Amino acid sequence: MKHQSLAAVLALTATTGIAPLAHAAEPAKPAENAPEAPAQALEPLGPKLGEKAPDATVAMPDESPIELSSIYDKGPIVLVFFRGEWCPYCTKHIKQWQTMVDEVAAQRGYIIGITPDRPGNMEQIFERNVPTFQILHDFNGQAAKNFNLQFTLPLDLQEKYKGYGVNLAARNWDGTWNLPHPATIIIDSEGIVRYVHAEQDYTKRADPTEALEVLKTIEKERAAKPKQLAPEGTGTNSGK
């Protein structure tokens, strides 16, 4: 995989986001009341508030790898972990975040979706001419694992999902039945975790408006910091 430039990753506004994608017929999806896997992850899920955010190598849709840590200083970053296009709760949540792109940008923030699903499957999510945000792919499961979100779907549910027409071993980039517990995580420009919403119940998702309030707090903190003066002998603060 060739490395992707940071500038390309942060082209996340309504006018410079991913190009509109063509419509396609929706595949069969699991019923929304399908049983979830039993608890397997450590509690609590996700990284700890106030600590440095984990790092992971993920991939752009063109298969270019990038380290998540390389974009933290451009934050605040809103990481939205989701299971895949096949999950109706995930697509609904992603579309909620689509409506928040401008409001997040107004707080100097960026939204980044992370999924184990293959890039080609994402075309099903986005409607033509709907502004969106960057989707990155957890091609080896490293991000979900490092963020304490990963679990493996049990064998009985694997068979049930196949009955729904969803073979995760074929859909997931790494060929496994590993999934992330859906989560929304906000990381500030210092790389510190400021917000975590992650639950084993896949029907429960973060409220984007709640997350937006966290972004507003981070922006107020940034604005309140004293501006750094130019070093002596340079600029207008040199006394010359």
C-alpha positions, 0 to 999 in steps of 0.5 A: 500500500502506498502512503496517503498524504495528510492533506488528503485525509483532512479534506473533510468538508461538505465542499471538499469531501468524498465525491458523490457516489452512485446509487446501488440496490441495497443488499439484504441486511440483518433484521434490526432485532437480531441478537447481538454477541454476548459480552466479550470485551473488557469493561469499560469499552474504549479508551480512558478519558483524559489519557493519550489516544491509542494509535493504529495503522488504518487505510484510505479507500484507495488502500493507502495506509496512514497512522491515526496519530499523525492526524491527532494534532489537527484535531479535535477529531471525532472517530466514529467506529461502525460495523459496516454498511450491512448494519442498519443501525450503523448506516442510520448513525453515519447519516446522522453525522453527515448532517453535522459536518458543517457544525463540527467544522465550525468548531475546527473539528473533523469527523472520521469514520472507521470500519472493518468493511471493505471500501467498495461496500461503502458506496451503499451508504452515501446518497448522491449529492449528500456531503459526507466525511472521510471513511477509513478502513480498519484493514487488519483490525488494529484500530478496534483492538487498540481502542478496546472495542474489538470482539469476534462474532460467535459461531452461532451468530455467524451462521445466523448472519449468513442466513441474512446474506451477510458473510463478514469473512467476505465483507471484512477487509481482514477476512475475519468475523471480528467487529468493533463495538460501535463507538464515538470518540473525540480526541483533542489536538493534544492527542487526549481522549475527551469523550467516549461513547461505546456500548456492547448494545449495538442499538445504542449510539452516541448523540451527535449533538452531545458530542458537539457540545464537547467540541464546543468546550474544546474550542472555548479552551483553545480560544481562551489560551494566550496567543504565543508571542513571536520570538525576540528579533522577529515579527512585530513583537521584537520591539523594532 
